[in-house]
Amino acid sequence: MSTVYVVGIGPGAYEKMTVEAAEALRKSDVIIGYTVYVELVKEHFPDKEFMTTPMTREVDRCVLAFEEAKKGRVVSMICSGDAGVYGMAGLMYEVGVQYPEVELSIIPGVTAATGGAAVLGAPLIHDFCLISLSDLLTPWEKIEKRLLNAAEADFVICLYNPSSRKRHDYLAKACDLVLRFQGEDTVCGIVENIGREGEAWKVMSLKELRDTQVDMFTTVFIGNSQTKEIGGKMVTPRGYRNV
Amino acid sequence: MSTVYVVGIGPGAYEKMTVEAAEALRKSDVIIGYTVYVELVKEHFPDKEFMTTPMTREVDRCVLAFEEAKKGRVVSMICSGDAGVYGMAGLMYEVGVQYPEVELSIIPGVTAATGGAAVLGAPLIHDFCLISLSDLLTPWEKIEKRLLNAAEADFVICLYNPSSRKRHDYLAKACDLVLRFQGEDTVCGIVENIGREGEAWKVMSLKELRDTQVDMFTTVFIGNSQTKEIGGKMVTPRGYRNV
């Protein structure tokens, strides 16, 4: 039985990859992924064969991985962040039904929520939600419901895919929904290009976040009622009693 | 200015640590942590000095780290999983207000949600919540509200601290709340001792989960309306359109 590794490579920098992820790539014959992620690992594994498919061809990418494994090659399918958080692990299981002779091994990684949190300080710490603002595969009504329920229950919220060319006003819409339950001064933060060239971060109020333009390489953190700014960093205490 | 590294060591196995985390420990003079986590890393860094404080002495542990750093020593404060997810990063910023001459560097890691997900298959994939069932620092009413709101909005839910000696019925109580919005056949999963000796996992229905006894080393995953079982694994598709 051959195995395909589905590998979360972390935010981008080699150092933020797990030891296990680096080992899987090292023993692979071929590394498959979306073009942008392949470029991130290429320099660290120069002797490997790389294969890419564009953004919207995820099913083709999975089929490619299984077909290469069937030939007896050691294959890694790479995802940025964690393979199981807005990553390829789920689709690999779905497509894998057609390839019972190939086994999947999922190798977890640091996702943008935790990678970005480390840059901002300690914004998550306790209960939190991850919500993607992309309505490509999810109806906007469902996203809206999740934002409202998360804000009402005082979760810290981490937003993935907060913007794109077609969705430039989605972050403002999301902030307006959260503002129904959380104050304008709620401490928020954004991180661009986590663990990559051009990494930048900013702590701001929910009101300021509402009027901030972000791009698709930005991860957004909306604090809860307990989140505060300490020395310029965004920090949520664990629990509700004072230290 | 001296630096304290606050290091997420991942679920436990050395291989699941990031390259950066291993480097931080390698260049440290002293490694500080809760006894259980210190035992997990000790064998891989045999030449280091280790210091521990018990479970409830977290503030003392932070003070210890800052005091050692003030002496000019390179210090790592270790946390299991990610330093910023139910970890020490937040408290270190709070205590750090008293130590303006010491800088914090947070090094993210693989948290139980993503580490456990990789064992179960691909249960998270899209929007999800992390909720701790420990009411040591959070009122139960707040936990209850979060469970209800998360279930109503069809989030996948990952439960940390699902049980303890004093809270043996909390998982059943949590399942009963989720059952108000999700069906009895909702696909769920548990993982014990993620990435450690004795790792074990099981996929089951929400009804079965309700009547399952778990311990404090277990992470629990409750699927959403889209989650399914594929070849014995727990898989949530990304989005709501068919492949």
Interface residues (C-beta under 8 A of the other chain):
Chain A: G8 G10 A13 Y14 E15 K16 M17 T18 V19 E20 A22 E23 V59 D82 A83 G84 V85 Y86 G87 A89 G90 L91 M92 Y93 E94 V95 G96 V97 P100 I106 I107 P108 G109 V110 T111 T114 G115 A117 A118 V119 G121 A122 P123 L124 I125 H126 D127 F128 C129 L130 I131 S132 L136 L137 T138 P139 K142 K145 R146 L148 N149 A150 E152 A153 D154 F155 I230 G231 K233 V235 T236 P237 R238 G239 Y240 R241 V243
Chain B: G8 G10 A13 Y14 E15 K16 M17 T18 V19 E20 A22 E23 V59 D82 A83 G84 V85 Y86 G87 A89 G90 L91 M92 Y93 E94 V95 G96 V97 P100 I106 I107 P108 G109 V110 T111 T114 G115 A117 A118 V119 G121 A122 P123 L124 I125 H126 D127 F128 C129 L130 I131 S132 L136 L137 T138 P139 K142 K145 R146 L148 N149 A150 E152 A153 D154 F155 I230 G231 K233 V235 T236 P237 R238 G239 Y240 R241 V243
